[in-house]
């Protein structure tokens, strides 16, 4: 069963989370296998993205969708992981060329160092005129060196967006997608450790807090195989047996991470309306019907001329889904 664990280090400005996606991750892959499946390296990348997006959503408690996208100029044109506030999740990737079994991140999406990672926060109940927030970071480091680990890209994003040190360990295969997040908490500010209610810059603590640095070094020693194969109890004990760790009730089952797709007939109808009547009518003239397949779950939506006519008689209610017209 997929589960997410939260914990804190008593008396220290450090918190952590560990997620293990099993059935939820296998649900995603099973739907893709019906269309041929992903190469092993893409499976690993998409699994790491899904684990990371789950950790980030649980970390910020955002009332809306958190969408992580990686795009570039390699054979993997786009990879997307989306997590809702209730930790329901979905993921997909668009692969247009050959991907070697052991292909690194740069070979998949960052051949010419133009790749990007975007994190979008899309509010559930948008106010009039409100737009989703999006942060974008490159897939290279401070010296323009190509980054080969997704964890390094996300750590860079977290440092830029929150000005807080973050350590992230990710791993995935065709059975499990998992991640461990360690983050330094700000020492001052509303709802922070000292409770002073004072809000001021925390940037002078970046890289300097000895407690965080010690715990981050311990977390970084976790090997990929350990993260994939060991249970949560064993991992936390091996890493932090000398620390005073306070754990919270794990989120599992209906409260934890699970696969769910937000596609629907109404959302696909909205997408067709956004294409315009002329475009839809040209598809009907050529094919006799419009077939739309969801990239995330594989659901098929079919619109004949009568269905299509009804689409343009309905008001636009929802934003487009992420479909594929066949």
N, C-alpha and C positions, 0 to 999 in steps of 0.2 A: 504493500500500500504506500502511495506517495505521502510524504510527510515533511513538515517544516518545523524546525526547532529554534527557539530563541533563548538566548542566555546573556547574562551580564557577569562582569568580574567585580565582586564586592569591593566597594571603596575605591574603585579605579574608574577613570573616564573611558571605559572600553566596553563595547557590546559586541555580540556576535550572533550569527544565524547560520544554520546548516540545513540545506534542503536536499532531499533524495526523491527524485521523480522516477517511479517504476511503472505502475499501470498507466498513469497519465502520459508518460513518454512513449510507452509501447502503443497506446491508442493512436498517437500521432503517426508513428512509423507504420503501423498496420494499414492505415488509410492510404499512405503513400506507396506501400508495396504493391497495391493493386494497380498502380500506374508505372511500376518498374522499380520503385525504391530509389534511395539516394546512394551515391558512392560512400565508402566508409569515412573518408575525410570530411565530407559534407554532413554526414550523420553526426560526427563528433562536434563539428562547429555549431550546427543547429541545436544540438543537445546542450552544449555549453551556453549558448545564447538563451535558451529557454530556462535553464537553471538560474542564470544571472538575472534575467528579467523578473523571475519569481522572487528572488532575494531583494531586488530593488523595489518592487511593488510592496512587499511586506515591510520593507524598511521605512518607506515614506508614508505608507497608509493613505494613498491617494484615492479620492472618490472619482475614479474614472479609469480608462484603459491606459496602461503603460505599454508602449510599443517600441521595441528595439529593432532597428534596421541596420544591416550592413550592406553596402553597395560598392561596386567597383568595376574594374575593367578586365577581370579574369573570367574564367568559365562559370563562376558563381556570380551571376549578375545581381542577385538580390536574395537576402535571407532575412526573414521576419519572425519575431517572437512577440506575442501579445498576451498580456496578463491583466485580468479584470480585478476589481477590488475584492471579490470573493475568492480569489486565487484560481479561478477557472482560466485555462490557458489554451493556446493554439499556436502553431508554428508552421512555416513553409519556406521552401527555397526554390529559386529558379536557376536551373543548371543548363547551360547552353553548349558546353564542351566537355572534353575528357578531363577527369580529375584523378590524379594518381592516388593510390591507397594512402600514402604517407604525405600527401601534399600539405605544405605549411600554409598559414593564413595568407601570406603575400602572394603565393602562386594561385590561390583560389579567387581572391578579390582585390589584390593590390599590386598588380604586375608593374604598373608605372608610377606607383606611390601616389595615386590619386584616390584611393579608397577612402570611404567615410563611414563612421558609425553615428547614427542619429537616434536619440532617445526622445520620444514624443509622449507628452502627458495630455490626454484628451479627456476633458471633464465630462462626467456622466450627464449632468444637467447644465448645459452651456447657457450663459446669460446672452441676451441679444448683443450681437457684435463680438462676442468673446471668441477668441481663436485658441486652438491648442498651443501649448508651450512646446518648443522643440530646441534641444541642444545638440550640436554637431561637433564631433572631434575627428581629426584625421587618424589614419592607421599607421602613423609614424610618431617617433619620439621627439624630444627637444632638439636633437641634432639631425632630424629628418631621417633617422634610421628606421627601416621597416620593422614594425612590431609583429612578432610571430605568435604571440599569445593573446587570445581574446581578453584574458584577465588583465593584462597590462593596458589594453585599450580602455576597459571599463574603469580601472583605477585612475587613469588619466582623466576620464570624464568626471568621476566623483570628486577628484581634487579640484577641478575647474568649477564645477557647479555648486559644490558645498563647502569648499575650502577645508575639507577634513580628510585626514589620512585614512586610506582604506586598503586593506589587504584582501585579495580575492583568489581563491583556489577553485578551479573548475575542471570537470572531467565528464566524459560521456562516451558511451558505446551504444550498441543496438539493444541494450537491456535497461540501462540506468543512465540518467543525467543528474549530476550532483554538483553542489557548490558549497563552499564555506566562505563566509564573509566576516571579517573583523574590521571594526571601525572605531576610530577615536571620537569620543563625544566632546562637544565644546564645554569648556569649564565654566563659562558664564553665559547668561542669556535666559530668556523665558523658558521655563520647563526644563532647564538643564540642571547639572549636578548641584551647583551651589544654591539654587533657588533664589538668587538675589533679584531676579527680574531685570537685571542690567543687560542690555544688548550692546555688544561691541565686537570689534573685529577679533577673530580667533586665529588669524593667519600666522601670528608670531609663534604659534605652537606647532605648525606644520613641520613634521620630521623631528621634533625636539622632545616629545613626551616619552620619557624612558619606559614607563609602564606599557604604553601602546607599542613601542618599538620591540620590547621584549616579547610580548604576546604575538605580534605580527611575525617575528622570526620563528617562533614555535609553529604558528599556523602555516608558514611557508615551507616548513619541513615535511608537510603532508604530501605523500606521493600519490600520483594518479591512481594506481592500483588500490591503494588503501581507501581512497575516497569512494571508489566504485564498489569495493568488495566488503568493507567493514561496516558494521552497524554503528549507529550514532553514539551509543554508550561507549563502545570501544575507542572510537575516534577521539571523543572528548577526553577520555581518561588518558589515552596515550599522549595527547598533546599538552594537556593542561592539568596534570595530576598534582602539580605543586601549587596551583592557583585556587583561589576560593571562588568557585563558579556557582552562580545562582541560576537555575534553569526554570523555564516557564512551561506550562502545559503545552505539549506539541499540538500542532494543527494537522489533523489527518481526517480521512473520510470526507464527509460533506463540508467540514470546516477547513480542510486542507487543499492542496493543489489537485486539480482534476481537469481532464480534457473537456472542453466544451467549445462549440463553434457558434458564433453570433450571426452567421448567415441566415437569411430567411427570404421567402418569396417577395416580401415587401421591400427589403433592402436591395434585392436584385432589380426589382421594378424601378427603384430610385436610380440605380445605376443606368438602366436603359433610358430613363427620362433625361439623365445628364448627357447621354450620347446624342440625343435629339431624334425627333421623328424621322427626319430624312435618312439618317444613318441606319436606323432600325428598319425602315421600309426597304432600303437597298439590300439589307441582309435577307429580309423576307422574300424579296423578288428573286434573289439568287438561290436561296436554300429552302424556301417554303416555310421555315420556322427559325426561331432564334434559340440556340442551345447555349446555356451558361453553366459552367462548372466551377464550384468553389475550390480555390487553390488549397484551402486549409483542410477541409473535411471530405472533399470529393463529391459532395451532394450535387445533383444535376437538376437544373431548372429549365423547363422547355416552354416557349411562348409561341403559339400559333398566331395567325393574323388576328383572330378575335381577341386573344389574350393581350397581344401587343397594342391593339386599339384601346383596350381598357386601361392599359398602363398610362396612356396620355390623357385619360379622362380623370385621373386621380391626382390629388394635390401631393406635392413633394413633402414627405414627412420625416424621412430619415436620411442620413448621409449614405453614400454608396458603400457597398460591401467591397470585398477584394476578389472579384470573380474573374473567370476566364471565358471569353466568348469562343465557342468552337465552330 
